[in-house]
Amino acid sequence: MRICLIILSMMLGNGVSDVRTQAQSSSKPYVIRLPRDSEPASLWIEYYLTGPFGGYGGYISTAPNVWDYEIPTSIEGQPAETMRVIVNGRKYYAQTFSFAGVEQQGRVIDLKIEQRPTVRFTGKIVPRLSFGDKRLQISVGYLEHWKCEYFGQMDCLLSPNPIASVAIGKDGKFSVVLPDIIKDPVVVRFHDRGAFQFLIRDESTGNILYRLRPAIGVQSDAFPVLSGYPIEQDFTAEPWKK
């Protein structure tokens, strides 16, 4: 972005773009620093900024052996006034941070994380599907519904955060270890604690083929976070439609 603005300034002789570039570069980011004994790839980071630009949200993908992640303190040269951050993951308790005044000189947030408990979940697809020669797997994601409330938005973009991928047995059964979200002290503060989404994917391509819906009860492909789960949950498979 900075390079594009400088080139545009040189071409048009417009000093305004260069001033904006200098203003943006003078705003240093906030840095989320993860502990070295953690697994960064099992975490995700989301943030929401407000300021003269309105509202701006972002998602930061983490990677193995990368410990520092930057959150901008300005958007298009305009300084942020407030910042809210969620750090969450399939293995660790959620953490939230709220800053009413955003320091443009930046700061480092040294994170201390704690592993959350897990729970074994067993499901069965009824009636059983005929997969033929295809290698299929169950992909489980967590829909973080409560982030809309925390970010102060009536509606916000939700996409499932990856939890696990597991094989499907010939009998249509599958078993997966889920994070025990209901025991998370941050998440329980919110009315809607989120839900799990179960999808069937082609293992070789990653393409979604089916969505799973509980056979009885919940009329949605989002299975709500509960304090306890059935010994075995029946699902029906519906062809995936974009």
C-alpha positions, 0 to 999 in steps of 0.5 A: 500500500505504501509503495503504491501511494508513493508511486501515485504521488510521483506520477501525479505530483500530488503531495497529499498521498505522500503526506498520508503515507508518512502519517500512516507509517508514523503509527506503530502497531500493537503487537500480540506476543505469544509465549514460546511454549504455545502452539501459535497455529492453534490460535486465531486473532480478531480485532475491531477498530473504530475511529474517523474511518468508522469501523474496521475489523480484521482477522489474523491467521497464525502460523507455526513458530511465529510468535509476534502478530501485529494489529494496526493502529490506523486505517488509511492514515486515520488513527484508531480511537478504540480497539477490541481484540479476541485471541482464541483457539481450539486448545486455549482459553479465549482472551479479550482486550479492550483499549478506549484510547489507542496509542499511536506509538504502539505497544507489546502485549505479552500474552499468557495463555492457558489450555482449556479442557476438551470433550469427546464428541461422537456422531453418526450419519443417518442414513449412511452415505455411499462414498464409493472410492472417494476419501472423505472426512469430517471438518469441524469448525467453531462459529464464534457468535459472541464476537458480534456482541463483544465488538458491539455489532448487530451483525458481523462476518462469521466464518468457522474457525478450524477445530479438527478434521477426522475420518468417517467410518464405514458405518457412518460414525466419527469421533472428534475431540472438541474444546469444552467451550462452555467452561471458558470463563470469557465465553460464558459471559455472553448470551450466545456461546457459539456453535460447531459446524460439521461438514463433509469434505473431499480429502484430496481437494478440500471441497465441501460436499455435504453439511451435517444437520442434527437428525432430531432437534436443532434445525440448523447446521450449527450445533450449539455449544452445550454443557453436555453432549449425547453419547452419540449424536445422529446427523443427516447429510445435506448436499452443500449449496453455496 
